[in-house]
């Protein structure tokens, strides 16, 4: 169960790391972004790892999570703030049943695209961004993304950021479903970091 929570947290931090890359540099790893976006559509996955089509697709997320949890590393405070905001937004979402129903309906209409998204044949960013704008963006708190205004004012980049924020919320929903909460994250930082390192080492040994 705790390993599943770490996988979900890695999914959260992977999506947010991609958002930060777009906001700061105007681009991100296309392959990794595809895996994060596809996770939004895998609502009937059999396991946390299956949500991401394997832990190997979460290397960036695991590395980012370890850096954020490690007491000896320099944490990205902007990333931490976004993660807290996403967790709070997910709690708000669960209290607004009409918005939640609209979100689920929208995702349900797209979920058959997951294999094509993962393969790079379909880019769901536009549709996910529209769904985010019509549902999650109407709730509080609004996710504050820090970065270069030159990128944050481009409609294409805003679209990609919104789609990835949808992936971040999906990861937090998974985390909550597995029993995750912010208090356990606070008091089990070392344990979660150790589990994340184990998962990352497993990826390395497997060559993925």
C-alpha positions as a Python dict, from the first residue, in 0.01 Angstrom:
ca = {
    (1, 'X'): (0, 0, 0),
    (2, 'X'): (277, 246, 92),
    (3, 'X'): (463, 165, -228),
    (4, 'X'): (146, 249, -417),
    (5, 'X'): (129, 584, -239),
    (6, 'X'): (488, 656, -340),
    (7, 'X'): (401, 575, -701),
    (8, 'X'): (110, 818, -683),
    (9, 'X'): (330, 1088, -529),
    (10, 'X'): (587, 1031, -803),
    (11, 'X'): (305, 1080, -1054),
    (12, 'X'): (219, 1410, -885),
    (13, 'X'): (575, 1541, -881),
    (14, 'X'): (643, 1424, -1234),
    (15, 'X'): (346, 1622, -1366),
    (16, 'X'): (451, 1928, -1166),
    (17, 'X'): (816, 1900, -1275),
    (18, 'X'): (694, 1904, -1636),
    (19, 'X'): (480, 2210, -1561),
    (20, 'X'): (785, 2383, -1411),
    (21, 'X'): (993, 2298, -1718),
    (22, 'X'): (736, 2449, -1953),
    (23, 'X'): (692, 2758, -1736),
    (24, 'X'): (1066, 2818, -1704),
    (25, 'X'): (1206, 2695, -2037),
    (26, 'X'): (906, 2673, -2269),
    (27, 'X'): (944, 2299, -2324),
    (28, 'X'): (953, 1964, -2147),
    (29, 'X'): (1033, 1600, -2218),
    (30, 'X'): (768, 1497, -2472),
    (31, 'X'): (783, 1124, -2395),
    (32, 'X'): (750, 1173, -2020),
    (33, 'X'): (466, 1421, -2070),
    (34, 'X'): (278, 1165, -2280),
    (35, 'X'): (296, 911, -1999),
    (36, 'X'): (164, 1162, -1747),
    (37, 'X'): (-123, 1269, -1972),
    (38, 'X'): (-215, 908, -2050),
    (39, 'X'): (-244, 842, -1674),
    (40, 'X'): (-546, 1074, -1659),
    (41, 'X'): (-731, 841, -1894),
    (42, 'X'): (-647, 514, -1717),
    (43, 'X'): (-930, 533, -1464),
    (44, 'X'): (-980, 155, -1444),
    (45, 'X'): (-617, 48, -1398),
    (46, 'X'): (-559, -264, -1189),
    (47, 'X'): (-274, -117, -983),
    (48, 'X'): (-99, 215, -915),
    (49, 'X'): (187, 112, -1146),
    (50, 'X'): (-62, 32, -1422),
    (51, 'X'): (-194, 389, -1406),
    (52, 'X'): (144, 488, -1553),
    (53, 'X'): (191, 177, -1768),
    (54, 'X'): (479, 73, -1543),
    (55, 'X'): (700, 236, -1282),
    (56, 'X'): (965, 286, -1550),
    (57, 'X'): (759, 574, -1686),
    (58, 'X'): (795, 756, -1353),
    (59, 'X'): (1172, 800, -1340),
    (60, 'X'): (1150, 1180, -1348),
    (61, 'X'): (878, 1174, -1084),
    (62, 'X'): (1074, 947, -853),
    (63, 'X'): (1390, 1158, -887),
    (64, 'X'): (1192, 1476, -818),
    (65, 'X'): (1011, 1320, -523),
    (66, 'X'): (1339, 1205, -367),
    (67, 'X'): (1487, 1553, -408),
    (68, 'X'): (1181, 1707, -241),
    (69, 'X'): (1180, 1461, 50),
    (70, 'X'): (1556, 1437, 112),
    (71, 'X'): (1658, 1657, 406),
    (72, 'X'): (2006, 1702, 260),
    (73, 'X'): (1897, 1820, -84),
    (74, 'X'): (1796, 2167, -201),
    (75, 'X'): (1421, 2155, -242),
    (76, 'X'): (1232, 2344, -511),
    (77, 'X'): (1000, 2552, -294),
    (78, 'X'): (785, 2657, -590),
    (79, 'X'): (728, 2289, -664),
    (80, 'X'): (636, 2228, -300),
    (81, 'X'): (385, 2512, -307),
    (82, 'X'): (223, 2375, -623),
    (83, 'X'): (200, 2027, -472),
    (84, 'X'): (25, 2163, -162),
    (85, 'X'): (-215, 2362, -380),
    (86, 'X'): (-298, 2057, -591),
    (87, 'X'): (-370, 1854, -277),
    (88, 'X'): (-600, 2128, -149),
    (89, 'X'): (-772, 2153, -488),
    (90, 'X'): (-839, 1779, -485),
    (91, 'X'): (-1006, 1814, -144),
    (92, 'X'): (-1222, 2096, -277),
    (93, 'X'): (-1313, 1889, -582),
    (94, 'X'): (-1441, 1605, -365),
    (95, 'X'): (-1683, 1847, -197),
    (96, 'X'): (-1829, 1969, -528),
    (97, 'X'): (-2015, 1669, -666),
    (98, 'X'): (-2144, 1843, -981),
    (99, 'X'): (-1795, 1948, -1083),
    (100, 'X'): (-1662, 1601, -999),
    (101, 'X'): (-1934, 1438, -1210),
    (102, 'X'): (-1857, 1668, -1505),
    (103, 'X'): (-1486, 1589, -1472),
    (104, 'X'): (-1545, 1216, -1460),
    (105, 'X'): (-1779, 1232, -1759),
    (106, 'X'): (-1523, 1424, -1961),
    (107, 'X'): (-1244, 1182, -1879),
    (108, 'X'): (-1467, 883, -1946),
    (109, 'X'): (-1527, 1016, -2296),
    (110, 'X'): (-1153, 1023, -2362),
    (111, 'X'): (-1024, 712, -2184),
    (112, 'X'): (-1020, 490, -2495),
    (113, 'X'): (-748, 719, -2632),
    (114, 'X'): (-498, 616, -2362),
    (115, 'X'): (-300, 366, -2578),
    (116, 'X'): (-280, 616, -2865),
    (117, 'X'): (-170, 893, -2630),
    (118, 'X'): (101, 672, -2481),
    (119, 'X'): (223, 581, -2831),
    (120, 'X'): (236, 945, -2934),
    (121, 'X'): (-32, 914, -3201),
    (122, 'X'): (-277, 1147, -3025),
    (123, 'X'): (-214, 1462, -2822),
    (124, 'X'): (-495, 1507, -2567),
    (125, 'X'): (-359, 1835, -2430),
    (126, 'X'): (-625, 2053, -2589),
    (127, 'X'): (-918, 1845, -2470),
    (128, 'X'): (-775, 1795, -2121),
    (129, 'X'): (-698, 2166, -2095),
    (130, 'X'): (-1055, 2253, -2194),
    (131, 'X'): (-1187, 2006, -1938),
    (132, 'X'): (-960, 2156, -1671),
    (133, 'X'): (-1079, 2507, -1757),
    (134, 'X'): (-1447, 2411, -1734),
    (135, 'X'): (-1412, 2222, -1406),
    (136, 'X'): (-1105, 2249, -1185),
    (137, 'X'): (-1017, 2608, -1271),
    (138, 'X'): (-1351, 2718, -1126),
    (139, 'X'): (-1257, 2586, -782),
    (140, 'X'): (-1026, 2720, -513),
    (141, 'X'): (-738, 2729, -468),
    (142, 'X'): (-621, 2825, -816),
    (143, 'X'): (-285, 2665, -892),
    (144, 'X'): (-20, 2936, -912),
    (145, 'X'): (247, 2853, -1169),
    (146, 'X'): (568, 3055, -1146),
    (147, 'X'): (787, 3099, -1450),
    (148, 'X'): (886, 3313, -1747),
    (149, 'X'): (596, 3542, -1850),
    (150, 'X'): (701, 3500, -2212),
    (151, 'X'): (599, 3133, -2192),
    (152, 'X'): (309, 3169, -1950),
    (153, 'X'): (136, 3411, -2188),
    (154, 'X'): (146, 3171, -2484),
    (155, 'X'): (-185, 2992, -2535),
    (156, 'X'): (-16, 2668, -2644),
    (157, 'X'): (195, 2658, -2328),
    (158, 'X'): (-101, 2740, -2106),
    (159, 'X'): (-287, 2452, -2269),
    (160, 'X'): (-5, 2208, -2197),
    (161, 'X'): (26, 2331, -1839),
    (162, 'X'): (-346, 2287, -1772),
    (163, 'X'): (-339, 1936, -1917),
    (164, 'X'): (-44, 1842, -1693),
    (165, 'X'): (-215, 1995, -1390),
    (166, 'X'): (-500, 1757, -1467),
    (167, 'X'): (-245, 1473, -1443),
    (168, 'X'): (-125, 1614, -1111),
    (169, 'X'): (-478, 1612, -970),
    (170, 'X'): (-530, 1258, -1100),
    (171, 'X'): (-219, 1149, -909),
    (172, 'X'): (-348, 1305, -585),
    (173, 'X'): (-685, 1133, -631),
    (174, 'X'): (-497, 802, -660),
    (175, 'X'): (-287, 889, -354),
    (176, 'X'): (-599, 959, -146),
    (177, 'X'): (-763, 637, -268),
    (178, 'X'): (-460, 449, -134),
    (179, 'X'): (-494, 612, 207),
    (180, 'X'): (-251, 897, 161),
    (181, 'X'): (-279, 1215, 365),
    (182, 'X'): (-57, 1514, 429),
    (183, 'X'): (13, 1422, 791),
    (184, 'X'): (151, 1080, 697),
    (185, 'X'): (358, 1242, 423),
    (186, 'X'): (503, 1486, 675),
    (187, 'X'): (592, 1224, 935),
    (188, 'X'): (704, 950, 696),
    (189, 'X'): (927, 1153, 468),
    (190, 'X'): (1229, 930, 522),
    (191, 'X'): (1030, 612, 468),
    (192, 'X'): (873, 747, 148),
    (193, 'X'): (1214, 864, 25),
    (194, 'X'): (1359, 517, 90),
    (195, 'X'): (1073, 350, -99),
    (196, 'X'): (1116, 595, -387),
    (197, 'X'): (1487, 514, -405),
    (198, 'X'): (1402, 144, -415),
    (199, 'X'): (1160, 196, -702),
    (200, 'X'): (1413, 410, -887),
    (201, 'X'): (1683, 145, -839),
    (202, 'X'): (1441, -115, -972),
    (203, 'X'): (1397, 94, -1287),
    (204, 'X'): (1773, 120, -1327),
    (205, 'X'): (1834, -254, -1279),
    (206, 'X'): (1560, -336, -1528),
    (207, 'X'): (1712, -94, -1776),
    (208, 'X'): (1397, 113, -1810),
}
